[in-house]
């Protein structure tokens, strides 16, 4: 379980750093994860609630999320869920699947 918890923290740090490198800040208001595995892979599913200024930089960043990398884990899938724009801000959820690298 420690590996999944580490993946959760690493995922959050990578998201914050990636957004910052793209010229804006994100706020992660909630984050949860649960262990996920198959016969061949171990990992975790993550659900995060985020807020950011609504901008073209955010839209471009969201399209490039599939390129996100975290040490020791593969970001096997990441998707935007329930994006809502209001008063210059976007509220959205991310769902991600991380897999421990062998």
PyMOL CGO cylinders between C-alpha atoms (Angstrom):
from pymol import cmd
from pymol.cgo import CYLINDER

trace = [
    CYLINDER, 0.00, 0.00, 0.00, 2.88, 2.37, 0.65, 0.3, 1, 1, 1, 1, 1, 1,
    CYLINDER, 2.88, 2.37, 0.65, 3.67, 2.28, -3.08, 0.3, 1, 1, 1, 1, 1, 1,
    CYLINDER, 3.67, 2.28, -3.08, 0.14, 3.42, -3.97, 0.3, 1, 1, 1, 1, 1, 1,
    CYLINDER, 0.14, 3.42, -3.97, 0.29, 6.18, -1.40, 0.3, 1, 1, 1, 1, 1, 1,
    CYLINDER, 0.29, 6.18, -1.40, 3.66, 7.27, -2.81, 0.3, 1, 1, 1, 1, 1, 1,
    CYLINDER, 3.66, 7.27, -2.81, 2.17, 7.22, -6.30, 0.3, 1, 1, 1, 1, 1, 1,
    CYLINDER, 2.17, 7.22, -6.30, -0.68, 9.45, -5.11, 0.3, 1, 1, 1, 1, 1, 1,
    CYLINDER, -0.68, 9.45, -5.11, 1.74, 12.03, -3.68, 0.3, 1, 1, 1, 1, 1, 1,
    CYLINDER, 1.74, 12.03, -3.68, 4.00, 11.83, -6.74, 0.3, 1, 1, 1, 1, 1, 1,
    CYLINDER, 4.00, 11.83, -6.74, 1.01, 12.26, -9.06, 0.3, 1, 1, 1, 1, 1, 1,
    CYLINDER, 1.01, 12.26, -9.06, -0.13, 15.37, -7.19, 0.3, 1, 1, 1, 1, 1, 1,
    CYLINDER, -0.13, 15.37, -7.19, 3.39, 16.86, -7.24, 0.3, 1, 1, 1, 1, 1, 1,
    CYLINDER, 3.39, 16.86, -7.24, 3.74, 16.11, -10.96, 0.3, 1, 1, 1, 1, 1, 1,
    CYLINDER, 3.74, 16.11, -10.96, 0.39, 17.76, -11.72, 0.3, 1, 1, 1, 1, 1, 1,
    CYLINDER, 0.39, 17.76, -11.72, 1.31, 20.90, -9.76, 0.3, 1, 1, 1, 1, 1, 1,
    CYLINDER, 1.31, 20.90, -9.76, 4.77, 21.10, -11.40, 0.3, 1, 1, 1, 1, 1, 1,
    CYLINDER, 4.77, 21.10, -11.40, 3.36, 20.48, -14.88, 0.3, 1, 1, 1, 1, 1, 1,
    CYLINDER, 3.36, 20.48, -14.88, 0.70, 23.18, -14.50, 0.3, 1, 1, 1, 1, 1, 1,
    CYLINDER, 0.70, 23.18, -14.50, 3.28, 25.62, -13.17, 0.3, 1, 1, 1, 1, 1, 1,
    CYLINDER, 3.28, 25.62, -13.17, 5.57, 24.88, -16.14, 0.3, 1, 1, 1, 1, 1, 1,
    CYLINDER, 5.57, 24.88, -16.14, 2.58, 25.63, -18.38, 0.3, 1, 1, 1, 1, 1, 1,
    CYLINDER, 2.58, 25.63, -18.38, 2.15, 29.06, -16.81, 0.3, 1, 1, 1, 1, 1, 1,
    CYLINDER, 2.15, 29.06, -16.81, -0.66, 28.69, -14.29, 0.3, 1, 1, 1, 1, 1, 1,
    CYLINDER, -0.66, 28.69, -14.29, -1.38, 27.26, -10.85, 0.3, 1, 1, 1, 1, 1, 1,
    CYLINDER, -1.38, 27.26, -10.85, -3.76, 24.50, -9.90, 0.3, 1, 1, 1, 1, 1, 1,
    CYLINDER, -3.76, 24.50, -9.90, -5.33, 23.81, -6.55, 0.3, 1, 1, 1, 1, 1, 1,
    CYLINDER, -5.33, 23.81, -6.55, -5.99, 20.21, -5.53, 0.3, 1, 1, 1, 1, 1, 1,
    CYLINDER, -5.99, 20.21, -5.53, -8.92, 20.39, -3.15, 0.3, 1, 1, 1, 1, 1, 1,
    CYLINDER, -8.92, 20.39, -3.15, -9.47, 16.65, -2.70, 0.3, 1, 1, 1, 1, 1, 1,
    CYLINDER, -9.47, 16.65, -2.70, -7.63, 13.47, -3.54, 0.3, 1, 1, 1, 1, 1, 1,
    CYLINDER, -7.63, 13.47, -3.54, -8.34, 9.81, -2.99, 0.3, 1, 1, 1, 1, 1, 1,
    CYLINDER, -8.34, 9.81, -2.99, -6.93, 6.55, -4.27, 0.3, 1, 1, 1, 1, 1, 1,
    CYLINDER, -6.93, 6.55, -4.27, -7.51, 2.86, -3.95, 0.3, 1, 1, 1, 1, 1, 1,
    CYLINDER, -7.51, 2.86, -3.95, -5.38, -0.12, -4.73, 0.3, 1, 1, 1, 1, 1, 1,
    CYLINDER, -5.38, -0.12, -4.73, -5.80, -1.70, -8.12, 0.3, 1, 1, 1, 1, 1, 1,
    CYLINDER, -5.80, -1.70, -8.12, -4.23, -4.88, -9.49, 0.3, 1, 1, 1, 1, 1, 1,
    CYLINDER, -4.23, -4.88, -9.49, -4.49, -7.58, -12.10, 0.3, 1, 1, 1, 1, 1, 1,
    CYLINDER, -4.49, -7.58, -12.10, -2.63, -10.86, -12.38, 0.3, 1, 1, 1, 1, 1, 1,
    CYLINDER, -2.63, -10.86, -12.38, 0.31, -8.98, -13.90, 0.3, 1, 1, 1, 1, 1, 1,
    CYLINDER, 0.31, -8.98, -13.90, 0.15, -5.40, -12.65, 0.3, 1, 1, 1, 1, 1, 1,
    CYLINDER, 0.15, -5.40, -12.65, -0.07, -3.60, -9.31, 0.3, 1, 1, 1, 1, 1, 1,
    CYLINDER, -0.07, -3.60, -9.31, -1.09, -0.01, -9.04, 0.3, 1, 1, 1, 1, 1, 1,
    CYLINDER, -1.09, -0.01, -9.04, -3.73, 2.43, -7.92, 0.3, 1, 1, 1, 1, 1, 1,
    CYLINDER, -3.73, 2.43, -7.92, -6.74, 4.34, -9.21, 0.3, 1, 1, 1, 1, 1, 1,
    CYLINDER, -6.74, 4.34, -9.21, -6.77, 8.01, -8.26, 0.3, 1, 1, 1, 1, 1, 1,
    CYLINDER, -6.77, 8.01, -8.26, -9.56, 10.58, -8.17, 0.3, 1, 1, 1, 1, 1, 1,
    CYLINDER, -9.56, 10.58, -8.17, -8.63, 14.23, -7.72, 0.3, 1, 1, 1, 1, 1, 1,
    CYLINDER, -8.63, 14.23, -7.72, -10.68, 17.43, -7.55, 0.3, 1, 1, 1, 1, 1, 1,
    CYLINDER, -10.68, 17.43, -7.55, -8.89, 20.47, -8.96, 0.3, 1, 1, 1, 1, 1, 1,
    CYLINDER, -8.89, 20.47, -8.96, -9.43, 24.14, -9.64, 0.3, 1, 1, 1, 1, 1, 1,
    CYLINDER, -9.43, 24.14, -9.64, -7.52, 26.40, -12.02, 0.3, 1, 1, 1, 1, 1, 1,
    CYLINDER, -7.52, 26.40, -12.02, -7.97, 29.69, -13.86, 0.3, 1, 1, 1, 1, 1, 1,
    CYLINDER, -7.97, 29.69, -13.86, -9.97, 29.10, -17.04, 0.3, 1, 1, 1, 1, 1, 1,
    CYLINDER, -9.97, 29.10, -17.04, -7.59, 29.81, -19.91, 0.3, 1, 1, 1, 1, 1, 1,
    CYLINDER, -7.59, 29.81, -19.91, -6.22, 28.46, -23.17, 0.3, 1, 1, 1, 1, 1, 1,
    CYLINDER, -6.22, 28.46, -23.17, -3.13, 27.35, -21.19, 0.3, 1, 1, 1, 1, 1, 1,
    CYLINDER, -3.13, 27.35, -21.19, -5.38, 25.13, -19.04, 0.3, 1, 1, 1, 1, 1, 1,
    CYLINDER, -5.38, 25.13, -19.04, -7.12, 23.69, -22.11, 0.3, 1, 1, 1, 1, 1, 1,
    CYLINDER, -7.12, 23.69, -22.11, -3.77, 22.88, -23.74, 0.3, 1, 1, 1, 1, 1, 1,
    CYLINDER, -3.77, 22.88, -23.74, -2.46, 21.36, -20.49, 0.3, 1, 1, 1, 1, 1, 1,
    CYLINDER, -2.46, 21.36, -20.49, -5.50, 19.14, -20.11, 0.3, 1, 1, 1, 1, 1, 1,
    CYLINDER, -5.50, 19.14, -20.11, -4.99, 17.84, -23.66, 0.3, 1, 1, 1, 1, 1, 1,
    CYLINDER, -4.99, 17.84, -23.66, -1.34, 16.96, -22.85, 0.3, 1, 1, 1, 1, 1, 1,
    CYLINDER, -1.34, 16.96, -22.85, -1.99, 15.17, -19.53, 0.3, 1, 1, 1, 1, 1, 1,
    CYLINDER, -1.99, 15.17, -19.53, -1.41, 11.76, -21.16, 0.3, 1, 1, 1, 1, 1, 1,
    CYLINDER, -1.41, 11.76, -21.16, 2.30, 12.72, -21.29, 0.3, 1, 1, 1, 1, 1, 1,
    CYLINDER, 2.30, 12.72, -21.29, 2.56, 13.06, -17.49, 0.3, 1, 1, 1, 1, 1, 1,
    CYLINDER, 2.56, 13.06, -17.49, 5.38, 11.06, -15.92, 0.3, 1, 1, 1, 1, 1, 1,
    CYLINDER, 5.38, 11.06, -15.92, 6.04, 10.13, -12.29, 0.3, 1, 1, 1, 1, 1, 1,
    CYLINDER, 6.04, 10.13, -12.29, 9.05, 8.31, -10.95, 0.3, 1, 1, 1, 1, 1, 1,
    CYLINDER, 9.05, 8.31, -10.95, 8.62, 4.60, -10.31, 0.3, 1, 1, 1, 1, 1, 1,
    CYLINDER, 8.62, 4.60, -10.31, 5.13, 4.45, -11.79, 0.3, 1, 1, 1, 1, 1, 1,
    CYLINDER, 5.13, 4.45, -11.79, 3.57, 4.51, -15.20, 0.3, 1, 1, 1, 1, 1, 1,
    CYLINDER, 3.57, 4.51, -15.20, 0.58, 6.79, -15.65, 0.3, 1, 1, 1, 1, 1, 1,
    CYLINDER, 0.58, 6.79, -15.65, -1.37, 4.22, -17.64, 0.3, 1, 1, 1, 1, 1, 1,
    CYLINDER, -1.37, 4.22, -17.64, -4.49, 6.37, -18.02, 0.3, 1, 1, 1, 1, 1, 1,
    CYLINDER, -4.49, 6.37, -18.02, -5.61, 9.83, -17.01, 0.3, 1, 1, 1, 1, 1, 1,
    CYLINDER, -5.61, 9.83, -17.01, -8.82, 11.59, -17.96, 0.3, 1, 1, 1, 1, 1, 1,
    CYLINDER, -8.82, 11.59, -17.96, -10.77, 14.74, -17.20, 0.3, 1, 1, 1, 1, 1, 1,
    CYLINDER, -10.77, 14.74, -17.20, -14.19, 14.21, -15.66, 0.3, 1, 1, 1, 1, 1, 1,
    CYLINDER, -14.19, 14.21, -15.66, -16.95, 16.76, -14.95, 0.3, 1, 1, 1, 1, 1, 1,
    CYLINDER, -16.95, 16.76, -14.95, -15.20, 19.99, -16.02, 0.3, 1, 1, 1, 1, 1, 1,
    CYLINDER, -15.20, 19.99, -16.02, -17.24, 23.04, -15.06, 0.3, 1, 1, 1, 1, 1, 1,
    CYLINDER, -17.24, 23.04, -15.06, -16.30, 26.61, -16.03, 0.3, 1, 1, 1, 1, 1, 1,
    CYLINDER, -16.30, 26.61, -16.03, -17.56, 29.56, -14.03, 0.3, 1, 1, 1, 1, 1, 1,
    CYLINDER, -17.56, 29.56, -14.03, -16.45, 33.12, -13.29, 0.3, 1, 1, 1, 1, 1, 1,
    CYLINDER, -16.45, 33.12, -13.29, -13.00, 32.71, -14.82, 0.3, 1, 1, 1, 1, 1, 1,
    CYLINDER, -13.00, 32.71, -14.82, -12.27, 29.43, -13.03, 0.3, 1, 1, 1, 1, 1, 1,
    CYLINDER, -12.27, 29.43, -13.03, -12.54, 25.79, -13.95, 0.3, 1, 1, 1, 1, 1, 1,
    CYLINDER, -12.54, 25.79, -13.95, -13.45, 23.06, -11.50, 0.3, 1, 1, 1, 1, 1, 1,
    CYLINDER, -13.45, 23.06, -11.50, -12.73, 19.55, -12.69, 0.3, 1, 1, 1, 1, 1, 1,
    CYLINDER, -12.73, 19.55, -12.69, -11.98, 16.04, -11.58, 0.3, 1, 1, 1, 1, 1, 1,
    CYLINDER, -11.98, 16.04, -11.58, -9.18, 13.85, -12.84, 0.3, 1, 1, 1, 1, 1, 1,
    CYLINDER, -9.18, 13.85, -12.84, -9.25, 10.08, -12.77, 0.3, 1, 1, 1, 1, 1, 1,
    CYLINDER, -9.25, 10.08, -12.77, -5.90, 8.34, -13.18, 0.3, 1, 1, 1, 1, 1, 1,
    CYLINDER, -5.90, 8.34, -13.18, -4.53, 4.83, -13.16, 0.3, 1, 1, 1, 1, 1, 1,
    CYLINDER, -4.53, 4.83, -13.16, -0.93, 4.37, -12.08, 0.3, 1, 1, 1, 1, 1, 1,
    CYLINDER, -0.93, 4.37, -12.08, 0.98, 1.11, -12.39, 0.3, 1, 1, 1, 1, 1, 1,
    CYLINDER, 0.98, 1.11, -12.39, 4.16, 0.23, -10.49, 0.3, 1, 1, 1, 1, 1, 1,
    CYLINDER, 4.16, 0.23, -10.49, 7.10, -0.02, -12.89, 0.3, 1, 1, 1, 1, 1, 1,
    CYLINDER, 7.10, -0.02, -12.89, 9.04, -3.24, -12.69, 0.3, 1, 1, 1, 1, 1, 1,
]
cmd.load_cgo(trace, "trace")
